[in-house]
Amino acid sequence: MEEVLQNEEALQEEQAAEEMVVDGVHNYSTEEAYVWPEDPKVLKKLEWFRDQKLGLMMHWGPYSQLGVVESWALSDGDADWSRGGIDWEVTGEEFKEEYFGLNRTFNPLRFEPEKWADLAKEAGMRYVLFTTKHHDGFCMWDTQYSDYKITAEDCPFHTHKYADICAHLFESFRKRGIGISAYFSKADWHVDSYWKDDTPRGKFKYRGPSYDPKENPEEWERFVTFTQNQIRELGTNYGKLDAMWFDAGWVHPGNGQDIRLGEVIEEIRKIQPGMLCADRTIGGPYENYVTPEQCVPDEPLSIPWESCITLGTSFSFRYEDAYKSPREVINLLIDIVVKGGNLAINVGPQPDGRLPEGAVRTLKGMGEWLGRYGEAIYGTRVCAPYKKDGIGFTQKDGAVYAIQGFESEDGPVEDKVWIPYTGEFREVTAMGDERVVSVERETDGFYVTLEQSGDRKAPIARVFCLR
């Protein structure tokens, strides 16, 4: 009974300290908590980041075989929401054993990184954000500090020519001019210096370590050394990284879990000058941009930010998933860009190494629109009034772009459009196939009349350029 009470008290303490993560979704830091970097190389890289606007996020690992949420169902403290997909007769302990054994069947023989990179380029992606390791601890690179990895002998994929997945994926994307951001979980639920059974908590696990780091400083230091070694390995052995993106926001000094991230990042920056660091939800000098998850801020943010949002219903691969349409994603991208942010759209690859056909169709559709109108997206900055009367605004190189999105192809397409912009301009042109006939100025904006083209389906969005 005493042990049960200790478990409950420890869980309550952890939950109170970790409410920045609810049902696996992280909150995001406020503008007030943001600290602008002092390193001029980091500031320069931040401007590069703000130019990119669109990234491809990818959650992939042995869990993809089951089509369930990545990692979270391992946490007994998160069982109420994360084990809904565990619909076969199995206890929590049996499930954890099965999950941690998925490495022995993970064999993505149809993984072709060059095809992934070609598709990302076609879709208009400017960087890739890839999960090198999620909370479950499985490493998608040939780490020297863990045997729970894609290149281990007990993983059937270890003999494949692309066995070191991160190495080949990063190189394929780099060759196409696509930036590289490495996702890394600061927690590791597989390594025994973080989760172990011979503690008062026993087999009951939650997000944090199964012991108190203050009471077990030597054990915690063992975990810190392990974690820093892996971060250093990715930052020094896998080519140019534009950013490292750190998940598991409960691992931070204020929660008694200090991995001394700053010291290893500064070490890596001696080799990779200006590399960005996104220490999610923590604030301070190593959260160089904030990361709203599955949401978009209501108002523009004055700091660098990136919304990570799923293309389907889950970050990990889910069988027969429903994917957003190109129209939905482009209008989501417009809403984010006019507020000054980036969109990292997440696709979960299949367990065989292919990308789902539904996701591929949407990515190609996005690329078609961006190929025509990307000038109004890439490299832009916010422009008042940001978004008003259904029109979003961006600016770049002396030009202002007014973007009108359409929720449905069946919606009305007016030939006379109200644009609530009061700044100075000499001319207005319509990008794409439409042609401006006249412009009528009013006190609080202007009307632009387009050449009539009869009945037609509404485009995803159309763009007017003001110069």
C-alpha positions as CSV (number, residue, x, y, z in Angstrom):
1,M,0.0,0.0,0.0
2,E,2.8,2.4,0.9
3,E,4.4,1.8,-2.5
4,V,1.1,2.5,-4.3
5,L,0.8,5.8,-2.4
6,Q,4.4,6.7,-3.3
7,N,3.6,6.0,-7.0
8,E,0.4,8.1,-6.8
9,E,2.2,11.0,-5.1
10,A,5.1,10.9,-7.6
11,L,2.7,10.9,-10.5
12,Q,0.8,13.9,-9.2
13,E,4.0,15.8,-8.7
14,E,5.1,15.0,-12.3
15,Q,1.7,15.8,-13.8
16,A,1.7,19.2,-12.0
17,A,5.2,19.9,-13.4
18,E,4.5,18.6,-16.8
19,E,1.2,20.2,-17.7
20,M,2.9,21.8,-20.7
21,V,2.1,18.5,-22.4
22,V,-1.5,17.4,-22.5
23,D,-2.5,14.1,-24.2
24,G,0.9,14.1,-25.9
25,V,0.5,17.7,-27.4
26,H,2.9,20.3,-26.2
27,N,1.9,23.8,-25.4
28,Y,4.1,26.6,-26.7
29,S,6.2,29.3,-25.2
30,T,5.0,32.9,-25.0
31,E,6.6,35.9,-26.7
32,E,7.5,37.2,-23.3
33,A,9.6,34.1,-22.6
34,Y,11.5,34.4,-25.8
35,V,15.2,35.4,-25.6
36,W,16.7,36.7,-28.8
37,P,20.1,35.1,-29.6
38,E,23.2,37.2,-29.3
39,D,25.3,35.1,-31.7
40,P,25.2,36.9,-35.1
41,K,25.5,33.6,-36.9
42,V,22.4,32.2,-35.1
43,L,20.5,35.4,-35.9
44,K,21.5,35.1,-39.5
45,K,20.3,31.4,-39.5
46,L,17.0,32.6,-37.9
47,E,16.4,34.9,-40.9
48,W,17.1,31.9,-43.2
49,F,14.5,29.9,-41.2
50,R,11.9,32.6,-41.4
51,D,12.4,32.6,-45.2
52,Q,11.6,28.9,-45.6
53,K,7.9,28.9,-44.6
54,L,7.3,25.2,-45.3
55,G,8.9,22.1,-43.9
56,L,8.2,18.3,-44.1
57,M,8.0,16.7,-40.6
58,M,8.2,12.9,-40.4
59,H,7.5,10.6,-37.5
60,W,8.8,7.1,-38.4
61,G,9.9,4.1,-36.4
62,P,9.1,0.5,-35.5
63,Y,5.7,1.7,-34.0
64,S,4.6,2.4,-37.6
65,Q,4.0,-1.3,-37.9
66,L,1.1,-1.2,-35.5
67,G,-0.5,2.0,-36.8
68,V,-0.7,3.4,-33.2
69,V,0.5,6.5,-31.5
70,E,4.2,6.8,-31.3
71,S,5.8,6.0,-27.9
72,W,3.1,7.4,-25.7
73,A,1.3,4.2,-24.9
74,L,4.4,3.0,-23.1
75,S,3.7,5.5,-20.4
76,D,1.4,4.1,-17.7
77,G,0.5,7.6,-16.6
78,D,-0.7,8.4,-20.1
79,A,-2.6,5.2,-20.6
80,D,-6.1,6.8,-20.4
81,W,-5.7,8.6,-23.7
82,S,-2.8,6.8,-25.5
83,R,-3.9,3.2,-25.4
84,G,-7.2,3.6,-27.2
85,G,-5.6,2.0,-30.3
86,I,-4.4,-1.0,-28.3
87,D,-7.5,-3.0,-29.1
88,W,-6.2,-6.6,-28.7
89,E,-6.3,-8.5,-25.4
90,V,-3.1,-7.5,-23.7
91,T,-2.0,-6.1,-20.3
92,G,0.0,-2.9,-20.0
93,E,3.2,-4.9,-19.2
94,E,2.6,-7.3,-22.1
95,F,2.1,-4.3,-24.5
96,K,5.3,-2.7,-23.4
97,E,7.2,-5.9,-24.0
98,E,5.6,-6.2,-27.4
99,Y,6.3,-2.6,-28.3
100,F,10.0,-2.7,-27.3
101,G,10.3,-5.9,-29.4
102,L,9.1,-4.2,-32.6
103,N,12.7,-3.5,-33.6
104,R,13.0,-7.2,-34.4
105,T,10.4,-7.0,-37.2
106,F,11.0,-3.5,-38.6
107,N,12.2,-4.0,-42.1
108,P,11.3,-1.1,-44.4
109,L,12.6,-2.6,-47.6
110,R,10.8,-0.1,-49.8
111,F,12.5,2.9,-48.3
112,E,14.0,5.1,-51.1
113,P,15.3,8.3,-49.7
114,E,15.9,9.8,-53.2
115,K,12.2,9.4,-54.0
116,W,11.2,11.0,-50.7
117,A,13.5,14.0,-51.4
118,D,12.2,14.3,-55.0
119,L,8.6,14.4,-53.7
120,A,9.5,16.9,-51.0
121,K,11.1,19.2,-53.6
122,E,8.0,18.8,-55.9
123,A,5.7,19.7,-53.0
124,G,7.6,22.9,-52.3
125,M,9.2,21.8,-49.0
126,R,12.2,23.9,-48.0
127,Y,13.4,21.8,-45.0
128,V,12.8,18.4,-43.5
129,L,12.3,17.7,-39.8
130,F,13.0,14.1,-39.1
131,T,12.5,12.0,-35.9
132,T,16.0,10.6,-35.2
133,K,14.7,9.3,-31.9
134,H,11.3,9.5,-30.2
135,H,10.6,9.0,-26.5
136,D,10.7,5.2,-27.0
137,G,14.5,5.5,-27.5
138,F,14.7,3.7,-30.9
139,C,17.4,5.4,-32.9
140,M,17.1,5.8,-36.6
141,W,20.8,6.3,-37.0
142,D,23.9,4.2,-36.4
143,T,24.5,5.4,-32.8
144,Q,27.4,4.0,-30.9
145,Y,25.7,4.6,-27.6
146,S,22.7,2.3,-27.8
147,D,21.9,-1.1,-29.3
148,Y,18.3,-0.2,-29.7
149,K,18.7,1.1,-33.2
150,I,18.0,0.6,-36.9
151,T,21.5,-0.8,-37.5
152,A,21.6,-3.3,-34.7
153,E,21.9,-7.0,-35.6
154,D,18.5,-7.8,-34.1
155,C,16.8,-5.4,-36.6
156,P,16.4,-7.1,-40.0
157,F,17.0,-3.9,-41.8
158,H,20.6,-3.6,-40.6
159,T,22.0,-5.3,-43.7
160,H,20.2,-3.0,-46.1
161,K,22.2,-0.4,-48.1
162,Y,20.1,2.4,-46.5
163,A,20.4,0.9,-43.0
164,D,21.7,4.1,-41.5
165,I,18.4,5.9,-42.3
166,C,19.3,9.4,-41.0
167,A,22.6,9.4,-43.0
168,H,20.9,8.5,-46.3
169,L,17.8,10.6,-45.8
170,F,19.8,13.7,-44.8
171,E,22.1,13.4,-47.7
172,S,19.3,12.9,-50.2
173,F,17.4,16.0,-49.0
174,R,20.6,18.1,-48.9
175,K,21.4,17.3,-52.5
176,R,18.1,19.0,-53.5
177,G,18.8,22.1,-51.5
178,I,16.4,21.2,-48.7
179,G,17.5,22.1,-45.2
180,I,17.9,19.6,-42.4
181,S,16.4,19.7,-38.9
182,A,16.9,16.8,-36.6
183,Y,14.1,15.9,-34.1
184,F,15.5,14.4,-30.9
185,S,13.6,13.4,-27.8
186,K,15.4,14.4,-24.6
187,A,13.6,11.6,-22.8
188,D,14.5,8.0,-23.5
189,W,12.1,5.3,-22.2
190,H,14.4,2.4,-23.3
191,V,17.7,3.2,-21.6
192,D,18.0,2.0,-18.0
193,S,19.5,5.3,-16.8
194,Y,16.1,6.9,-17.3
195,W,13.5,4.1,-16.9
196,K,14.4,1.2,-14.6
197,D,12.3,-1.2,-12.6
198,D,14.4,-1.5,-9.4
199,T,13.0,1.8,-7.9
200,P,10.1,2.4,-5.5
201,R,7.8,3.0,-8.5
202,G,8.6,-0.4,-9.9
203,K,7.1,-1.2,-13.3
204,F,4.7,1.8,-13.2
205,K,6.2,4.3,-15.6
206,Y,5.4,7.9,-16.4
207,R,7.1,10.5,-18.7
208,G,10.0,11.3,-16.4
209,P,12.7,9.2,-14.9
210,S,11.6,6.4,-12.6
211,Y,13.7,7.9,-9.8
212,D,14.4,11.3,-8.4
213,P,17.5,12.8,-10.0
214,K,18.2,14.8,-6.8
215,E,18.4,11.6,-4.8
216,N,20.3,9.7,-7.4
217,P,22.7,12.2,-8.9
218,E,25.1,9.5,-10.2
219,E,22.4,7.7,-12.1
220,W,21.2,11.0,-13.5
221,E,24.7,12.0,-14.6
222,R,24.9,8.7,-16.4
223,F,21.8,9.6,-18.4
224,V,23.1,13.1,-19.1
225,T,26.3,11.7,-20.5
226,F,24.4,9.3,-22.6
227,T,22.1,12.0,-24.0
228,Q,24.8,14.5,-24.6
229,N,26.9,11.9,-26.5
230,Q,24.0,11.1,-28.8
231,I,23.3,14.8,-29.5
232,R,27.0,15.4,-30.1
233,E,27.0,12.3,-32.5
234,L,24.2,13.7,-34.6
235,G,25.7,17.2,-34.6
236,T,29.2,16.1,-35.7
237,N,28.8,12.9,-37.8
238,Y,25.8,13.5,-40.0
239,G,26.7,16.5,-42.1
240,K,25.3,20.0,-42.0
241,L,22.3,20.5,-39.7
242,D,20.4,23.7,-39.9
243,A,18.5,23.0,-36.7
244,M,18.1,20.5,-33.8
245,W,14.5,20.2,-32.5
246,F,14.2,18.9,-29.0
247,D,11.0,17.2,-27.8
248,A,10.0,16.0,-24.3
249,G,9.5,19.4,-22.7
250,W,9.3,18.0,-19.2
251,V,13.1,17.3,-19.4
252,H,14.4,20.7,-18.2
253,P,16.2,22.2,-15.2
254,G,13.1,23.6,-13.6
255,N,11.6,20.1,-13.4
256,G,14.8,18.6,-11.8
257,Q,15.9,17.1,-15.1
258,D,18.9,19.2,-16.3
259,I,20.7,17.6,-19.2
260,R,22.8,20.7,-19.7
261,L,21.7,21.1,-23.2
262,G,23.3,24.5,-23.7
263,E,26.8,23.2,-23.2
264,V,26.5,20.5,-25.9
265,I,24.8,22.9,-28.3
266,E,27.6,25.4,-28.0
267,E,30.1,22.6,-28.6
268,I,28.3,21.6,-31.8
269,R,28.1,25.2,-32.9
270,K,31.9,25.4,-33.0
271,I,31.6,22.9,-35.9
272,Q,28.2,24.0,-37.2
273,P,28.2,27.8,-36.8
274,G,24.7,29.3,-36.3
275,M,22.9,26.0,-36.0
276,L,19.4,26.6,-34.5
277,C,18.2,24.9,-31.4
278,A,14.5,24.5,-30.6
279,D,14.2,23.4,-27.0
280,R,10.5,23.3,-27.0
281,T,8.4,25.0,-24.3
282,I,11.5,25.9,-22.2
283,G,12.0,29.5,-23.2
284,G,15.4,31.1,-22.8
285,P,18.5,31.2,-25.1
286,Y,18.1,27.7,-26.6
287,E,14.5,27.9,-27.8
288,N,15.4,29.9,-30.9
289,Y,11.9,29.4,-32.3
290,V,8.7,28.4,-30.7
291,T,6.6,25.4,-31.9
292,P,2.8,25.5,-31.6
293,E,1.6,21.9,-32.0
294,Q,-1.6,21.0,-33.9
295,C,-2.7,24.7,-33.7
296,V,-2.1,28.2,-35.1
297,P,-1.8,31.3,-33.0
298,D,-4.8,33.6,-33.2
299,E,-2.6,36.7,-33.8
300,P,0.7,37.3,-35.5
301,L,3.8,36.6,-33.4
302,S,6.8,38.9,-33.4
303,I,9.2,36.0,-32.7
304,P,10.3,33.1,-35.0
305,W,7.8,30.2,-34.8
306,E,6.7,27.0,-36.5
307,S,3.4,25.2,-36.2
308,C,3.8,21.4,-36.5
309,I,0.5,20.0,-37.8
310,T,-0.4,16.5,-39.1
311,L,-1.4,16.0,-42.7
312,G,-3.5,13.0,-41.5
313,T,-5.0,12.4,-38.1
314,S,-1.8,11.3,-36.4
315,F,1.9,12.1,-36.3
316,S,2.7,8.4,-36.8
317,F,1.4,6.3,-39.7
318,R,-2.2,5.1,-39.3
319,Y,-3.8,2.6,-41.5
320,E,-6.5,4.0,-43.9
321,D,-5.9,7.5,-42.5
322,A,-7.8,10.5,-43.8
323,Y,-5.5,13.2,-45.2
324,K,-6.1,16.9,-45.6
325,S,-6.6,18.1,-49.2
326,P,-4.2,20.4,-51.0
327,R,-6.8,23.2,-50.5
328,E,-6.9,22.6,-46.7
329,V,-3.1,22.6,-46.3
330,I,-2.4,25.6,-48.6
331,N,-5.0,27.7,-46.8
332,L,-3.5,26.6,-43.5
333,L,-0.1,27.6,-44.8
334,I,-1.4,31.0,-45.8
335,D,-3.0,31.6,-42.3
336,I,0.4,30.7,-40.8
337,V,2.6,32.8,-43.1
338,V,0.5,36.0,-42.8
339,K,1.0,35.7,-39.1
340,G,4.8,35.4,-39.5
341,G,5.3,31.7,-39.0
342,N,6.4,28.5,-40.7
343,L,4.3,25.3,-41.3
344,A,5.9,21.9,-40.6
345,I,3.4,19.5,-42.1
346,N,3.8,16.0,-40.8
347,V,3.6,12.8,-42.8
348,G,4.0,9.4,-41.2
349,P,5.7,7.0,-43.6
350,Q,4.4,3.4,-43.9
351,P,6.2,0.5,-42.2
352,D,7.4,-0.8,-45.6
353,G,9.3,2.5,-46.3
354,R,6.8,4.1,-48.7
355,L,4.8,7.3,-48.2
356,P,1.0,6.8,-48.2
357,E,-0.7,7.4,-51.5
358,G,-3.2,9.8,-50.0
359,A,-0.4,11.9,-48.5
360,V,1.5,11.8,-51.8
361,R,-1.5,13.2,-53.7
362,T,-1.9,16.1,-51.3
363,L,1.9,16.9,-51.4
364,K,1.8,17.0,-55.2
365,G,-1.3,19.2,-55.2
366,M,0.5,21.6,-52.8
367,G,3.4,21.8,-55.1
368,E,1.2,22.7,-58.0
369,W,-0.2,25.8,-56.2
370,L,3.2,26.8,-54.8
371,G,4.9,26.5,-58.1
372,R,2.6,29.2,-59.4
373,Y,2.1,31.4,-56.3
374,G,5.1,30.6,-54.1
375,E,6.5,34.1,-54.6
376,A,3.8,35.4,-52.2
377,I,4.9,32.8,-49.6
378,Y,8.6,32.1,-49.5
379,G,10.9,34.8,-48.1
380,T,8.1,37.0,-47.1
381,R,7.4,38.9,-43.8
382,V,4.2,40.0,-42.1
383,C,2.3,43.0,-43.5
384,A,-0.5,44.9,-41.7
385,P,-3.4,44.3,-41.6
386,Y,-2.2,40.7,-41.7
387,K,-5.6,39.1,-42.4
388,K,-8.8,41.0,-42.8
389,D,-12.0,40.5,-44.7
390,G,-10.8,37.2,-46.0
391,I,-7.6,38.6,-47.5
392,G,-4.1,37.7,-46.1
393,F,-1.1,40.0,-46.6
394,T,2.6,39.3,-47.0
395,Q,5.5,41.5,-48.2
396,K,8.9,41.1,-49.8
397,D,11.3,43.2,-51.8
398,G,9.0,46.2,-52.0
399,A,6.0,44.2,-53.1
400,V,2.8,43.5,-51.1
401,Y,0.9,40.3,-51.8
402,A,-2.9,40.1,-51.1
403,I,-4.0,36.4,-50.9
404,Q,-7.6,35.3,-51.2
405,G,-8.2,31.7,-50.1
406,F,-11.3,29.7,-51.0
407,E,-12.6,27.0,-48.6
408,S,-14.4,25.1,-51.3
409,E,-14.2,24.8,-55.1
410,D,-18.0,25.2,-55.1
411,G,-17.8,28.6,-53.4
412,P,-18.5,31.9,-55.3
413,V,-15.7,33.4,-57.2
414,E,-16.2,37.2,-57.5
415,D,-14.7,39.2,-60.4
416,K,-14.8,42.2,-58.1
417,V,-12.7,41.8,-55.0
418,W,-12.4,44.0,-52.0
419,I,-8.8,44.4,-50.7
420,P,-8.6,46.2,-47.3
421,Y,-5.1,47.7,-47.8
422,T,-4.5,51.4,-47.2
423,G,-0.7,51.5,-48.0
424,E,0.8,53.1,-51.1
425,F,1.2,51.3,-54.4
426,R,1.4,52.1,-58.1
427,E,-0.1,49.1,-59.7
428,V,-2.0,45.9,-59.0
429,T,-1.5,42.7,-61.0
430,A,-3.1,39.3,-60.6
431,M,-0.7,36.3,-60.4
432,G,-1.6,33.3,-62.5
433,D,-4.0,33.4,-65.4
434,E,-6.3,36.2,-64.3
435,R,-6.0,39.8,-65.5
436,V,-6.8,43.0,-63.7
437,V,-9.2,45.4,-65.5
438,S,-9.6,48.2,-63.1
439,V,-8.8,49.4,-59.5
440,E,-11.1,51.6,-57.5
441,R,-9.6,53.2,-54.4
442,E,-11.6,53.8,-51.3
443,T,-10.7,55.3,-47.9
444,D,-10.0,52.0,-46.2
445,G,-8.9,49.9,-49.2
446,F,-9.7,49.3,-52.8
447,Y,-11.7,47.2,-55.2
448,V,-10.0,45.3,-58.0
449,T,-12.0,44.1,-60.9
450,L,-10.9,41.1,-62.9
451,E,-11.6,40.2,-66.5
452,Q,-14.7,38.1,-66.5
453,S,-14.2,34.4,-67.1
454,G,-17.7,32.9,-66.7
455,D,-18.6,30.1,-64.4
456,R,-15.6,28.3,-62.9
457,K,-14.5,26.3,-59.9
458,A,-13.0,28.3,-57.1
459,P,-9.2,28.0,-57.0
460,I,-7.4,27.1,-53.8
461,A,-6.3,30.7,-53.5
462,R,-5.5,33.6,-55.8
463,V,-2.9,36.3,-55.3
464,F,-2.7,40.0,-56.2
465,C,0.7,41.7,-56.3
466,L,0.8,45.4,-55.3
467,R,3.9,47.4,-56.3
